[in-house]
């Protein structure tokens, strides 16, 4: 149900009224009682979609974004020590073969 803005043209009283779209337009001013009430065209409010099917990052607070970033960093795959040792041994053996090749060509 939307909120409508009303203005009394007789006394200048301005107010908002929360009513159904199917409800009839009010004509009588609650302050002066005259039938000079006019419904104004309001700016409305922003529409917020919530629920599944919308972007996950919409309408998230800063604290949520920080926590999500921390979780993302924690979930990154870590290199194991075994992989590091294999890489080191390959590079060491490559260096040895390169140095032995250069010595034999001299």
C-alpha positions in Angstrom: 0.0 0.0 0.0 1.4 3.4 -1.0 1.7 6.6 0.9 -0.1 9.5 -0.7 0.5 13.2 0.0 -2.4 15.5 0.4 -2.7 19.3 0.5 -5.6 21.4 1.6 -6.1 24.4 -0.7 -8.1 26.2 1.9 -5.9 26.1 5.0 -2.6 24.9 3.5 -2.4 21.8 5.7 -0.2 19.2 4.1 0.0 15.6 5.2 0.7 12.0 4.1 -1.8 9.2 4.2 -1.1 5.5 4.0 -3.9 4.0 2.0 -4.7 1.2 -0.6 -4.5 2.0 -4.3 -8.1 1.1 -4.7 -9.2 3.5 -1.9 -11.0 6.7 -3.1 -9.3 10.0 -3.0 -9.9 12.0 0.2 -11.7 15.3 -0.2 -12.3 16.6 3.3 -9.4 18.3 5.2 -8.8 16.8 8.7 -7.9 20.3 10.1 -10.4 22.7 8.7 -13.1 20.3 7.5 -13.5 21.9 4.1 -13.7 19.9 0.9 -10.6 21.5 -0.7 -8.2 18.5 -0.3 -6.1 17.7 -3.3 -3.8 14.6 -3.7 -0.3 15.5 -4.7 2.0 13.7 -7.0 4.7 12.4 -4.7 8.3 11.4 -5.4 7.6 7.9 -4.2 10.2 5.7 -2.6 12.9 3.4 -3.9 11.9 -0.2 -4.7 13.9 -2.8 -2.9 13.8 -6.3 -4.2 14.6 -9.0 -1.7 14.7 -12.7 -2.0 16.2 -15.2 -4.3 16.8 -14.3 -7.9 18.4 -11.0 -7.4 22.1 -10.0 -7.2 23.8 -11.2 -4.1 25.7 -8.0 -3.6 22.6 -5.7 -3.7 21.8 -3.9 -0.5 24.6 -5.4 1.5 26.0 -3.5 4.5 29.7 -2.7 4.8 30.2 -5.1 7.7 28.7 -8.0 5.5 31.1 -7.1 2.6 34.1 -7.1 5.0 33.1 -10.5 6.4 32.5 -11.9 3.0 35.9 -10.7 1.8 37.6 -12.3 4.9 35.8 -15.6 4.2 36.9 -15.4 0.6 40.6 -15.0 1.6 40.3 -17.8 4.1 38.9 -20.1 1.4 41.7 -19.5 -1.1 43.7 -22.7 -1.8 46.9 -22.9 0.1 50.1 -24.4 -1.4 51.2 -27.4 0.5 54.8 -27.9 1.6 55.1 -31.0 -0.6 54.4 -29.0 -3.7 57.0 -26.4 -2.6 59.6 -29.1 -2.1 59.0 -30.7 -5.5 59.3 -27.3 -7.1 62.6 -26.6 -5.3 64.1 -30.0 -6.2 63.3 -29.5 -9.8 64.8 -26.0 -9.9 67.9 -27.3 -8.0 68.3 -30.3 -10.4 67.9 -28.0 -13.4 70.6 -25.7 -12.1 73.0 -28.7 -11.7 72.3 -30.0 -15.2 72.8 -26.5 -16.6 76.1 -26.1 -14.8 77.4 -29.5 -15.8 76.4 -28.9 -19.4 78.2 -25.6 -19.5 81.4 -27.2 -17.9 81.5 -30.0 -20.4 81.2 -27.7 -23.4 84.3 -25.7 -22.2 
